[in-house]
Amino acid sequence: MQVDSSLNIAAAERIIREVEGRATDTTLTLPTRSRANVGGGEPAIVQAILTWAATQETARISSYATGPEDGQLDTMTGHLPGLCAALVCDRAEDLNGRDITESLQELAVKRLRGLQGQSPQQWSRGAQLEVVCADHLGWSTPETLYARDDATLRLLSRKEFDRIAELVMARTLADHPAASDQQLKVGLADALYELFRNTDEYGRVDDRGNQVGKSVRGIHARRQSISRTGLARMVEASRPLADYCDRLYPRENRRDIQLLEISVFDAGPGYAAHWLGRPLADIDRDEELAAIRTCFGKHASRKTNSAAGMGLCTVVDILRRRGGFLRLRTGRHSLFADLVGERDLAYGEPPDLRPWQEHRLAPASGTLFTFLLPL
């Protein structure tokens, strides 16, 4: 099974579709160099890789590297999909079939350690920021997202997530006027806190309540700076994105369109299985879709706390105010909301979630939530 060098949603869906019903000894071939597309292409491929890994008795990957010494493994683990593949594989081979598992995983853990430290920006490429957890390897609590109280590690509070928003903005918007936008910082902190808190609370167990065998969670933020023509060409295969991007124009007298793209992902049970408390296999597609939409309602929570259940409402409200776009891939559904036309809806009103594509989708591991904000 081949991962394309062009990292996009369509390529991710192809892998997820091919995984369904395939043998549990399918080798995944990864490119050493890749190109990410607008709309969460890299995290979409990560979700596909996690879906593949969850079905394998022995997760084997192959690469076009000729050995540990040629530098291509560094390049591969320098990209999010390559890093995550290295973290979940049981065996890795080079172009000649030689075992490079130890070398690849050493490079992956080295980068993971950097991304989990106080300065993940130094380990992220270009105008982007990545923070990754590998729960099954014991790397669950990055310093940027967790704090120690006495002997207990806890997720940072909402207020402490201001620093995460500042890191994202400093890395992705260094030369953009939005870098000093305090309202944007608050909105990002709210969204990142709510979405990542879901992975912390619900993303480490599967749909039967067992610990996920290979659990990778993370945040991926990047700034896209691209001409209108280039953007149209990049998203033409994704109708929902193409329709949204067709209305975008450069701002602030800039030549290119500027987008801030944020993704939060995990390998957990997905929205519906968590909400209904049943394995995905015991839920039909219509019931699953209804459960996903319910999760976006006001006070939608299985907790008894009356203040709970406002996390997704907060995220949607931020996107509405800024004319954003969201995509959610969970279970057997890929949904999107173009929030430009929803600016006047009241806080707590569910978004108009529509199917990304009409044909049946294969089940994907975990949850991937991606949103775009025009700058």
Rosetta blueprint (number, residue, H / E / L):
1 M L
2 Q E
3 V L
4 D L
5 S L
6 S E
7 L E
8 N L
9 I H
10 A H
11 A H
12 A H
13 E H
14 R H
15 I H
16 I H
17 R H
18 E H
19 V H
20 E L
21 G L
22 R L
23 A L
24 T L
25 D L
26 T L
27 T L
28 L E
29 T E
30 L E
31 P L
32 T L
33 R L
34 S L
35 R E
36 A E
37 N L
38 V L
39 G L
40 G L
41 G H
42 E H
43 P H
44 A H
45 I H
46 V H
47 Q H
48 A H
49 I H
50 L H
51 T H
52 W H
53 A H
54 A H
55 T L
56 Q L
57 E L
58 T L
59 A L
60 R E
61 I E
62 S E
63 S E
64 Y L
65 A L
66 T L
67 G L
68 P H
69 E H
70 D H
71 G L
72 Q H
73 L H
74 D H
75 T H
76 M H
77 T H
78 G L
79 H L
80 L H
81 P H
82 G H
83 L H
84 C H
85 A H
86 A H
87 L H
88 V H
89 C L
90 D L
91 R E
92 A E
93 E E
94 D L
95 L L
96 N L
97 G L
98 R L
99 D E
100 I L
101 T H
102 E H
103 S H
104 L H
105 Q H
106 E H
107 L H
108 A H
109 V H
110 K H
111 R H
112 L H
113 R H
114 G H
115 L H
116 Q L
117 G L
118 Q L
119 S L
120 P H
121 Q H
122 Q H
123 W H
124 S L
125 R L
126 G L
127 A L
128 Q E
129 L E
130 E E
131 V E
132 V E
133 C E
134 A E
135 D H
136 H H
137 L H
138 G L
139 W E
140 S L
141 T L
142 P L
143 E L
144 T L
145 L L
146 Y E
147 A E
148 R E
149 D E
150 D L
151 A L
152 T E
153 L E
154 R E
155 L E
156 L L
157 S L
158 R L
159 K H
160 E H
161 F H
162 D H
163 R H
164 I H
165 A H
166 E H
167 L H
168 V H
169 M H
170 A H
171 R H
172 T H
173 L L
174 A L
175 D L
176 H L
177 P H
178 A H
179 A H
180 S H
181 D L
182 Q H
183 Q H
184 L H
185 K H
186 V H
187 G H
188 L H
189 A H
190 D H
191 A H
192 L H
193 Y H
194 E H
195 L H
196 F H
197 R H
198 N H
199 T H
200 D H
201 E H
202 Y H
203 G L
204 R L
205 V E
206 D L
207 D L
208 R L
209 G L
210 N L
211 Q E
212 V L
213 G L
214 K L
215 S L
216 V E
217 R E
218 G E
219 I E
220 H E
221 A E
222 R E
223 R E
224 Q E
225 S E
226 I E
227 S L
228 R H
229 T H
230 G H
231 L H
232 A H
233 R H
234 M H
235 V H
236 E L
237 A L
238 S L
239 R H
240 P H
241 L H
242 A H
243 D H
244 Y H
245 C H
246 D L
247 R L
248 L L
249 Y L
250 P L
251 R L
252 E L
253 N L
254 R L
255 R L
256 D L
257 I E
258 Q E
259 L E
260 L E
261 E E
262 I E
263 S E
264 V E
265 F E
266 D E
267 A L
268 G L
269 P L
270 G L
271 Y H
272 A H
273 A H
274 H H
275 W H
276 L H
277 G L
278 R L
279 P L
280 L H
281 A H
282 D H
283 I L
284 D L
285 R H
286 D H
287 E H
288 E H
289 L H
290 A H
291 A H
292 I H
293 R H
294 T H
295 C H
296 F L
297 G L
298 K L
299 H L
300 A L
301 S L
302 R L
303 K L
304 T L
305 N L
306 S L
307 A L
308 A L
309 G L
310 M L
311 G H
312 L H
313 C H
314 T H
315 V H
316 V H
317 D H
318 I H
319 L H
320 R H
321 R H
322 R L
323 G L
324 G L
325 F E
326 L E
327 R E
328 L E
329 R E
330 T E
331 G E
332 R L
333 H E
334 S E
335 L E
336 F E
337 A E
338 D E
339 L H
340 V H
341 G H
342 E H
343 R L
344 D L
345 L L
346 A L
347 Y L
348 G L
349 E L
350 P L
351 P L
352 D L
353 L L
354 R E
355 P E
356 W L
357 Q L
358 E L
359 H L
360 R L
361 L L
362 A L
363 P L
364 A E
365 S E
366 G E
367 T E
368 L E
369 F E
370 T E
371 F E
372 L E
373 L E
374 P E
375 L L
